[in-house]
Amino acid sequence: RTGECSLYCAVIVKRVDEKTRAKTALNDLLRSE
């Protein structure tokens, strides 16, 4: 049960991290122009 929770948390964190990275990349692109 605890292992399942950790797995879910890991997946959620990974997705959030990807979104954040995409946003950061977008901001960098807009700024560089």
Secondary structure, DSSP 8 states (H G I E B T S, - for coil): -HHHHHHHHHHHHHHHHHHHHHHHHHHHHHHH-
